[in-house]
Amino acid sequence: MRRHHRTTPRPRTPRLPRLLGTLLLVASAGVLTAGSAPAASAAPVPLDRIIPAPAEVTPGATPYRITAGTRIRVDDDPEVRRVGEYLAGILRPSTGYPLPVTTTGAAGILLRLAPGPYGTEGYRLDSDASRVTLTAATPAGLFHAVQTLRQLLPPAVEKDTVQPGPWEVAGGTITDRPRYGYRGAMLDVARHFLTVDQVKRYIDQLALYKINTLHLHLSDDQGWRIAVGSWPRLATYGGSTQVGGGPGGHYTKDDYREIVRYASSRFLQVVPEIDMPGHTNAALASYAELNCDGVAPPLYTGTKVGFSSLCVPKDITYDFVDDVIREIAELTPGPYLHIGGDEAHSTSHEDYVAFMDRVQPLVARHGKTVIGWHQLTGATPAPGALAQYWGLDTTAPAEKEQVVRAAKNGTGLILSPADRIYLDMKYDKNTRLGLAWAGYVEVQRSYDWDPGTYLPGAPASAIKGVEAPMWTETLQASADLEYMAFPRLPGAAELGWSPASTHDWDTYKVRLAAQAPRWDALGITYHRSPQVPWPAL
Ligand code: TNX
């Protein structure tokens, strides 16, 4: 019963079996609960009311109810047990139940690894009166299944004090796997420094929507945010301020390891970015010898772009880049290292190409695969490199063609169109945070596009996924980040995960509205866009 993913959206007719199933489910839940618990709130969340939309749903008749006696039964495998404990950690505070994680028993909530058509991140969820079974080929698949289970429970499950329940999961089966392997979110920790705890909080929010990549923009004109042992002033001096002139900050190597560890406990890889050859004022200010004229500029706390460049002809530039890449590659278990390459307006085209020709092999030498912003396609992308497209609908055709040509020649693409999923763009003219250079981006605009057809001419196989960047010129507190990310981030996650055939704004906005009580329970600030039918406050 596997459904084949389509790369083009199908016409907007709802799939009849799914719709019928949902109706049946709602009806049967109503009958089952009549006379016991309060009917309206007791109907369990329909299996297809989650974000990202699951690939395939078959409703069943009887829900599963978590009770004081429920056990979480896991395979005898340390990683599966870890996912079981993570689930218990979510359920225990709000249910008040002990929910022991055990390796025995056949009822309750079961987490099992088994071969099947799940790929590296897919899963199956089966729910009936006696058990909920999560099955996947990998711990990552089980972790994503846990996020699905979480969204199938009432929003109050997210609270950290005991709530009344009941805790029912609709009966039936979900079979699910992602459309794309790269589903990312970026945090710019350079314009405003974000603490390790802020990054962890965001990681937890990403995990809820099955995002598997955290891209950290670790350096820019306003700050260098990671300790480099061989060039210590980068962090201690180059990291000592930020936009607006505040104290800035940087991650020690242990801080960074802790972010990587925490991300990996949520099955996210970290992609570190050192932006080069432009966006380098913090480095140039820290070491005079990196400048062509040998003079260090002052630190910079404004928001202009395009004024700085590493000195392309000097050999010391490549000693510097080699040291930085080596030390960051050593700390990074994931395969990718992002070298930026955007807005190098102070680097000649010739120098830009020469720089990329020398730097990309250094990334390979330290065992990593290059990612660059799509301007990298104006040079010669290394074999296997990925280009991150951040253009707009209105980007000049020649620039899009250059990206498409690279894709045809084997460069993979990550799609981050700025007028769609730049999370720092204002929603409308009244948004008090954010920028508007790519226009206003309301929720429907951010959701309503198809990564598979977005760049006409790019081979479908070149599209590796979607990433939602968050630039922080105007953002500092977690509440700021959340206000910009919610509700647009779940849409980016759905574009990366769900089959194109599920794409439909009218049903999506209802699913999105249903997330709001969960955000409230989690303390997440969000924008109550007038485009979404939110529940009353
Ligand atoms: C463009 S996107 C930039 C960043 C800014 C951002 C603000 C990109 C690769 N470069 O330097 O922070 O716009 O939205």
Boltz pocket constraint, residues with backbone or C-beta under 6 A from the ligand:
constraints:
  - pocket:
      binder: B
      contacts: [[A, 305], [A, 342], [A, 343], [A, 373], [A, 390], [A, 422], [A, 424], [A, 435], [A, 471], [A, 472], [A, 473]]
      max_distance: 6.0
